[in-house]
Amino acid sequence: MGRLDSFIRRVSAQRDCLNMAKDMIANIPGPVLELGHGNGRTYDHLREIFLDREIFVFDRRVAAHPDCIPDDAHMILGDITETLGSALDQIGGQAAFAHCDIGTGEVERNARFIATIAPMVDALMAPGGIVCSDQEYTVACWEAQSLPEDVQPGRYFVNRVKR
Ligand SMILES: C[S@@+](CC[C@H](N)C(=O)[O-])C[C@H]1O[C@@H](n2cnc3c(N)ncnc32)[C@H](O)[C@@H]1O
């Protein structure tokens, strides 16, 4: 598949999974977490679909479109392996939804990184909460959910926190 088609499929999968998650957390109170701000594309979408929820964004830097930058109280800056562990007070309670789009390009380094942050993300999640991710996270109490119809297995991941 060409790079353009691959990109289109990836962002379509993101959008479809985020939209699906909205309904999946309808009865779960709590804020929304965006791990990986990037250019703010998915943050902007989360703002559109989660009108009634606080959204907290994690990244080591702000490099997004100026229209897609949260206020200081909702932008948690720094290396995520350091900021996640102390974020619970700032986000005001466990999260109903987390979108993790924070992978690096290198397979082995990435696997170590995801293994490091997986329990930290889990600790911030409310029971019944949903995690959508670009990488596969292995957490004992997370249960893989069916993907939207047009999303191929392995392209995106949706898990519910079962505890
Ligand atoms: C793929 S981009 C996110 C794209 C974003 N979801 C969007 O739609 O625009 C990944 C982001 O993760 C951030 N990142 C990667 N490793 C990080 C780390 N260890 N701590 C904090 N941020 C990190 C990068 O700075 C980058 O902005």
Ligand as a Chemical Component Dictionary entry (heavy atoms), coordinates in Angstrom:
data_LIG
# 
_chem_comp.id                   LIG 
_chem_comp.type                 NON-POLYMER 
_chem_comp.pdbx_formal_charge   0 
_chem_comp.three_letter_code    LIG 
# 
loop_
_chem_comp_atom.comp_id 
_chem_comp_atom.atom_id 
_chem_comp_atom.alt_atom_id 
_chem_comp_atom.type_symbol 
_chem_comp_atom.charge 
_chem_comp_atom.model_Cartn_x 
_chem_comp_atom.model_Cartn_y 
_chem_comp_atom.model_Cartn_z 
_chem_comp_atom.pdbx_ordinal 
LIG C1  C1  C 0  2.393  10.848 16.795 1  
LIG S1  S1  S 1  2.591  12.308 17.748 2  
LIG C2  C2  C 0  0.947  12.599 18.342 3  
LIG C3  C3  C 0  0.027  13.055 17.239 4  
LIG C4  C4  C 0  -1.294 13.622 17.722 5  
LIG N1  N1  N 0  -2.129 12.596 18.292 6  
LIG C5  C5  C 0  -2.012 14.301 16.585 7  
LIG O1  O1  O 0  -3.050 13.803 16.119 8  
LIG O2  O2  O -1 -1.547 15.373 16.167 9  
LIG C6  C6  C 0  3.422  11.692 19.163 10 
LIG C7  C7  C 0  3.744  12.749 20.212 11 
LIG O3  O3  O 0  4.249  12.069 21.362 12 
LIG C8  C8  C 0  5.214  12.893 21.979 13 
LIG N2  N2  N 0  6.100  12.035 22.793 14 
LIG C9  C9  C 0  6.801  10.943 22.374 15 
LIG N3  N3  N 0  7.466  10.396 23.408 16 
LIG C10 C10 C 0  7.181  11.157 24.507 17 
LIG C11 C11 C 0  7.562  11.098 25.876 18 
LIG N4  N4  N 0  8.389  10.146 26.333 19 
LIG N5  N5  N 0  7.068  12.032 26.711 20 
LIG C12 C12 C 0  6.232  12.992 26.259 21 
LIG N6  N6  N 0  5.826  13.102 24.983 22 
LIG C13 C13 C 0  6.300  12.197 24.110 23 
LIG C14 C14 C 0  5.941  13.585 20.838 24 
LIG O4  O4  O 0  6.510  14.804 21.275 25 
LIG C15 C15 C 0  4.804  13.759 19.813 26 
LIG O5  O5  O 0  4.257  15.061 19.894 27 
# 
loop_
_chem_comp_bond.comp_id 
_chem_comp_bond.atom_id_1 
_chem_comp_bond.atom_id_2 
_chem_comp_bond.value_order 
_chem_comp_bond.pdbx_ordinal 
LIG C1  S1  SING 1  
LIG S1  C2  SING 2  
LIG S1  C6  SING 3  
LIG C2  C3  SING 4  
LIG C3  C4  SING 5  
LIG C4  N1  SING 6  
LIG C4  C5  SING 7  
LIG C5  O1  DOUB 8  
LIG C5  O2  SING 9  
LIG C6  C7  SING 10 
LIG C7  O3  SING 11 
LIG C7  C15 SING 12 
LIG O3  C8  SING 13 
LIG C8  N2  SING 14 
LIG C8  C14 SING 15 
LIG N2  C9  SING 16 
LIG N2  C13 SING 17 
LIG C9  N3  DOUB 18 
LIG N3  C10 SING 19 
LIG C10 C11 SING 20 
LIG C10 C13 DOUB 21 
LIG C11 N4  SING 22 
LIG C11 N5  DOUB 23 
LIG N5  C12 SING 24 
LIG C12 N6  DOUB 25 
LIG N6  C13 SING 26 
LIG C14 O4  SING 27 
LIG C14 C15 SING 28 
LIG C15 O5  SING 29 
# 
